[in-house]
Amino acid sequence: MFIAMNRFKIVPDLESDFEAVWKSRETYLDNVPGFISFNLLKGPRKEEYTLYASHTSWKSRKDFENWTKSENFRRAHAGAGSRKSFYLGHPEFEGFEAIMNS
């Protein structure tokens, strides 16, 4: 299994706008080979930002990499640049290979 995460630092008081975008967008993940699950996680709020993470689970790293090269990926991320006002900096990607799984 492979876990792909992006961490987002969101400007204070724009959290509900950020969440609304995620709740209303089409991810195009449902029929992607190897896709297992998606979660949007809300972390701690600090004075400068609120931390969020998108979390996807995949059968393999290769499945995730294929997704990032697909037309569905481009469609899912279309217009992301128009919402730069939500973010403090760029999202930070982290990828993890599962060692133990239960």
Residue frames as a rotation matrix with the C-alpha (Angstrom) as fourth column:
MET 1
0.584 0.812 0.000 0.00
0.812 -0.584 0.000 0.00
0.000 0.000 -1.000 0.00
PHE 2
-0.632 -0.710 0.310 1.06
0.709 -0.692 -0.137 3.59
0.312 0.134 0.941 -0.65
ILE 3
0.390 0.687 -0.613 -0.19
0.839 -0.539 -0.070 6.67
-0.378 -0.487 -0.787 1.21
ALA 4
-0.456 -0.459 0.762 -0.01
0.727 -0.686 0.021 10.04
0.513 0.564 0.647 -0.53
MET 5
0.340 0.535 -0.773 -0.47
0.879 -0.472 0.060 13.17
-0.333 -0.700 -0.632 1.58
ASN 6
-0.280 -0.367 0.887 -0.43
0.527 -0.831 -0.177 16.87
0.802 0.418 0.427 0.84
ARG 7
-0.142 0.175 -0.974 -0.23
0.929 -0.315 -0.192 19.32
-0.341 -0.933 -0.118 3.72
PHE 8
-0.027 0.255 0.966 -1.85
0.594 -0.773 0.221 22.72
0.804 0.580 -0.131 3.32
LYS 9
-0.653 -0.116 -0.748 -1.37
0.679 -0.527 -0.511 25.79
-0.335 -0.842 0.423 5.49
ILE 10
-0.061 0.790 0.610 -4.62
0.832 -0.298 0.469 27.75
0.552 0.536 -0.639 5.22
VAL 11
-0.739 -0.180 0.649 -5.00
-0.018 -0.958 -0.287 31.44
0.674 -0.224 0.704 6.02
PRO 12
-0.830 0.446 -0.336 -6.95
0.437 0.144 -0.888 31.98
-0.347 -0.883 -0.315 9.26
ASP 13
-0.262 0.883 -0.388 -10.68
-0.216 -0.446 -0.869 32.59
-0.941 -0.144 0.308 8.76
LEU 14
-0.149 0.220 -0.964 -10.63
-0.989 -0.032 0.146 31.03
0.002 0.975 0.222 5.25
GLU 15
-0.858 -0.231 0.458 -11.03
-0.315 0.942 -0.115 27.48
-0.405 -0.243 -0.882 6.54
SER 16
-0.024 0.929 0.368 -14.73
0.073 0.369 -0.927 27.21
-0.997 0.005 -0.076 5.67
ASP 17
0.545 0.148 -0.825 -14.07
-0.744 -0.370 -0.557 28.47
-0.388 0.917 -0.091 2.12
PHE 18
-0.496 -0.814 -0.301 -11.23
-0.868 0.478 0.137 25.94
0.032 0.329 -0.944 1.71
GLU 19
-0.738 0.267 0.620 -13.42
-0.061 0.889 -0.454 23.11
-0.672 -0.373 -0.639 3.01
ALA 20
0.320 0.930 -0.179 -16.31
-0.253 -0.098 -0.962 24.12
-0.913 0.354 0.204 0.73
VAL 21
0.139 -0.362 -0.922 -14.07
-0.989 -0.093 -0.112 23.84
-0.045 0.928 -0.371 -2.33
TRP 22
-0.847 -0.531 0.006 -13.03
-0.531 0.847 -0.004 20.31
-0.003 -0.007 -1.000 -1.34
LYS 23
-0.518 0.718 0.465 -16.57
0.026 0.556 -0.831 19.21
-0.855 -0.418 -0.306 -0.52
SER 24
0.474 0.805 -0.357 -17.96
-0.289 -0.241 -0.926 20.44
-0.832 0.542 0.119 -3.83
ARG 25
-0.082 -0.580 -0.810 -15.21
-0.969 -0.144 0.201 19.36
-0.233 0.802 -0.551 -6.24
GLU 26
0.950 0.283 -0.132 -15.20
-0.311 0.887 -0.340 16.24
0.021 0.364 0.931 -8.37
THR 27
0.256 -0.908 0.331 -12.12
-0.603 0.118 0.789 14.12
-0.756 -0.402 -0.517 -7.60
TYR 28
0.526 0.039 -0.850 -12.48
-0.795 0.378 -0.474 11.64
0.303 0.925 0.230 -10.48
LEU 29
-0.492 -0.795 0.355 -10.96
-0.870 0.453 -0.192 8.97
-0.009 -0.404 -0.915 -8.21
ASP 30
0.249 0.725 0.643 -13.81
-0.774 0.548 -0.319 6.47
-0.583 -0.418 0.697 -8.11
ASN 31
0.971 0.185 0.149 -12.72
-0.056 0.790 -0.610 4.45
-0.231 0.585 0.778 -11.14
VAL 32
0.382 -0.909 -0.169 -8.96
-0.861 -0.283 -0.423 4.94
0.337 0.307 -0.890 -10.93
PRO 33
0.607 -0.199 -0.769 -7.07
0.137 0.980 -0.145 1.62
0.783 -0.018 0.622 -10.83
GLY 34
-0.286 -0.786 -0.548 -5.47
0.634 0.274 -0.724 1.05
0.719 -0.555 0.419 -7.43
PHE 35
-0.511 0.157 0.845 -7.34
-0.492 -0.860 -0.138 3.82
0.705 -0.486 0.516 -5.59
ILE 36
-0.594 0.273 -0.757 -8.52
0.652 0.715 -0.253 2.77
0.472 -0.643 -0.603 -2.10
SER 37
0.389 0.754 -0.529 -9.68
0.921 -0.322 0.219 5.83
-0.005 -0.573 -0.820 -0.17
PHE 38
-0.352 -0.412 0.840 -9.53
0.375 -0.885 -0.277 9.60
0.858 0.218 0.466 0.30
ASN 39
0.378 0.444 -0.812 -9.70
0.925 -0.219 0.311 11.76
-0.040 -0.869 -0.494 3.42
LEU 40
0.008 -0.365 0.931 -9.39
0.121 -0.924 -0.363 15.48
0.993 0.115 0.037 4.03
LEU 41
0.176 -0.078 -0.981 -8.02
0.943 0.298 0.146 16.05
0.281 -0.951 0.127 7.52
LYS 42
0.564 0.020 0.826 -8.15
-0.097 -0.991 0.091 19.22
0.820 -0.131 -0.557 9.60
GLY 43
-0.088 -0.718 -0.690 -5.27
0.796 0.366 -0.483 19.73
0.599 -0.592 0.539 12.00
PRO 44
-0.014 0.031 -0.999 -4.39
0.901 -0.434 -0.026 22.31
-0.434 -0.901 -0.022 14.60
ARG 45
0.699 0.204 0.685 -5.03
0.472 -0.852 -0.227 26.01
0.537 0.482 -0.692 14.20
LYS 46
-0.221 -0.802 -0.554 -2.07
0.954 -0.295 0.047 28.21
-0.201 -0.519 0.831 14.92
GLU 47
0.077 0.222 -0.972 -1.91
0.217 -0.955 -0.201 31.98
-0.973 -0.195 -0.122 14.92
GLU 48
-0.540 -0.458 -0.706 -0.53
-0.513 -0.485 0.708 32.05
-0.667 0.745 0.027 11.35
TYR 49
-0.464 0.336 -0.820 -2.53
-0.751 0.341 0.565 29.20
0.470 0.878 0.094 9.72
THR 50
0.367 0.530 0.764 -4.71
-0.704 0.695 -0.144 26.12
-0.608 -0.485 0.629 10.09
LEU 51
-0.698 -0.708 -0.110 -3.11
-0.644 0.552 0.530 22.86
-0.314 0.441 -0.841 8.97
TYR 52
0.594 0.801 0.074 -4.97
-0.650 0.533 -0.542 20.50
-0.473 0.274 0.837 6.64
ALA 53
-0.665 -0.743 0.082 -3.87
-0.517 0.536 0.667 17.31
-0.540 0.401 -0.740 4.89
SER 54
0.491 0.683 -0.541 -5.33
-0.869 0.425 -0.253 15.41
0.057 0.594 0.802 1.98
HIS 55
-0.435 -0.558 0.707 -4.73
-0.664 0.728 0.167 11.69
-0.608 -0.397 -0.688 2.42
THR 56
0.508 0.573 -0.643 -5.16
-0.849 0.460 -0.261 9.07
0.146 0.678 0.720 -0.30
SER 57
-0.069 -0.457 0.887 -4.51
-0.449 0.808 0.381 5.35
-0.891 -0.372 -0.261 -0.02
TRP 58
0.349 0.039 -0.936 -3.41
-0.927 0.158 -0.339 3.32
0.135 0.987 0.092 -3.04
LYS 59
0.995 -0.014 0.099 -2.66
0.005 0.995 0.095 -0.33
-0.099 -0.094 0.991 -3.69
SER 60
0.280 -0.951 0.128 0.84
0.929 0.302 0.212 0.69
-0.240 0.060 0.969 -4.85
ARG 61
-0.150 -0.460 -0.875 3.11
0.125 -0.887 0.445 3.65
-0.981 -0.042 0.191 -5.50
LYS 62
-0.929 -0.216 0.299 2.83
0.294 0.056 0.954 2.86
-0.223 0.975 0.011 -9.22
ASP 63
-0.093 0.973 0.210 -0.98
0.984 0.058 0.167 3.23
0.151 0.222 -0.963 -9.07
PHE 64
0.457 0.204 -0.866 -0.55
0.516 -0.854 0.071 6.66
-0.725 -0.479 -0.495 -7.47
GLU 65
-0.510 -0.740 -0.438 2.07
0.011 -0.515 0.857 7.71
-0.860 0.433 0.271 -10.04
ASN 66
-0.738 0.325 0.591 -0.20
0.672 0.275 0.688 6.59
0.061 0.905 -0.421 -12.88
TRP 67
0.339 0.903 -0.266 -3.00
0.925 -0.372 -0.084 8.72
-0.174 -0.218 -0.960 -11.41
THR 68
0.204 -0.302 -0.931 -0.74
0.222 -0.912 0.344 11.81
-0.954 -0.277 -0.119 -11.34
LYS 69
-0.825 -0.544 -0.152 -0.08
-0.058 -0.187 0.981 11.38
-0.562 0.818 0.123 -15.08
SER 70
-0.517 0.700 0.493 -3.73
0.831 0.549 0.092 10.86
-0.207 0.457 -0.865 -16.04
GLU 71
-0.611 0.445 0.655 -6.33
0.187 -0.722 0.666 13.09
0.769 0.529 0.358 -17.65
ASN 72
0.453 0.807 -0.378 -8.53
0.563 0.070 0.824 12.56
0.691 -0.586 -0.422 -14.57
PHE 73
-0.031 -0.566 -0.824 -5.77
0.958 -0.252 0.137 14.05
-0.286 -0.785 0.550 -12.40
ARG 74
-0.907 -0.322 0.272 -5.61
0.404 -0.850 0.339 17.15
0.122 0.417 0.901 -14.63
ARG 75
-0.188 0.927 0.325 -9.40
0.199 -0.288 0.937 17.48
0.962 0.241 -0.130 -14.51
ALA 76
0.458 0.373 -0.807 -9.50
0.811 0.196 0.551 17.10
0.364 -0.907 -0.212 -10.71
HIS 77
-0.101 -0.634 -0.766 -6.88
0.837 -0.471 0.279 19.83
-0.538 -0.613 0.579 -10.24
ALA 78
-0.339 0.052 0.939 -8.16
0.741 -0.600 0.300 22.29
0.580 0.798 0.165 -12.86
GLY 79
0.413 0.536 0.736 -8.61
0.098 -0.830 0.550 25.75
0.906 -0.155 -0.395 -11.39
ALA 80
0.505 -0.245 -0.828 -6.49
0.855 0.277 0.439 25.07
0.122 -0.929 0.349 -8.30
GLY 81
-0.557 -0.823 0.112 -4.31
0.810 -0.568 -0.145 28.09
0.182 0.010 0.983 -9.06
SER 82
-0.230 0.551 0.802 -7.31
0.119 -0.802 0.586 30.41
0.966 0.230 0.119 -8.86
ARG 83
0.817 0.565 -0.118 -7.61
0.141 0.004 0.990 29.70
0.560 -0.825 -0.077 -5.12
LYS 84
-0.117 -0.982 -0.151 -4.08
0.535 0.066 -0.842 30.76
0.837 -0.180 0.518 -4.10
SER 85
-0.153 0.078 0.985 -5.49
-0.524 -0.852 -0.014 33.24
0.838 -0.518 0.171 -1.58
PHE 86
0.857 0.514 -0.035 -6.35
-0.275 0.514 0.812 30.32
0.436 -0.687 0.582 0.75
TYR 87
0.734 -0.583 -0.347 -2.77
0.606 0.794 -0.053 29.08
0.306 -0.172 0.936 1.04
LEU 88
0.697 -0.717 0.007 0.34
-0.616 -0.595 0.517 30.14
-0.366 -0.365 -0.856 2.89
GLY 89
-0.426 -0.905 -0.011 2.94
-0.732 0.337 0.592 28.67
-0.532 0.260 -0.806 0.54
HIS 90
-0.228 0.241 -0.943 2.70
-0.785 0.528 0.324 25.62
0.576 0.814 0.069 -1.67
PRO 91
0.851 0.478 0.218 1.20
-0.521 0.719 0.460 22.30
0.064 -0.505 0.861 -0.52
GLU 92
-0.253 -0.944 0.211 3.84
-0.962 0.269 0.048 19.95
-0.102 -0.191 -0.976 0.88
PHE 93
0.560 0.435 -0.705 3.72
-0.598 0.802 0.020 16.42
0.573 0.410 0.709 -0.56
GLU 94
-0.368 -0.619 0.694 4.64
-0.874 0.484 -0.032 13.36
-0.317 -0.618 -0.719 1.50
GLY 95
0.373 0.449 -0.812 4.52
-0.702 0.709 0.069 9.79
0.606 0.544 0.580 0.20
PHE 96
-0.207 -0.369 0.906 4.68
-0.914 0.404 -0.044 6.69
-0.350 -0.837 -0.421 2.39
GLU 97
-0.289 0.052 -0.956 5.12
-0.442 0.878 0.182 2.99
0.849 0.475 -0.231 1.64
ALA 98
0.616 0.566 0.548 3.14
-0.758 0.236 0.608 0.86
0.215 -0.790 0.574 4.10
ILE 99
-0.554 -0.824 -0.118 5.39
-0.692 0.534 -0.486 -1.44
0.464 -0.187 -0.866 6.14
MET 100
-0.924 0.382 -0.032 2.65
0.325 0.736 -0.593 -2.90
-0.203 -0.558 -0.804 8.33
ASN 101
-0.612 0.788 -0.070 -1.03
-0.661 -0.461 0.592 -2.99
0.434 0.408 0.803 7.54
SER 102
-0.950 0.311 -0.010 -3.94
0.265 0.792 -0.550 -4.44
-0.164 -0.525 -0.835 9.49
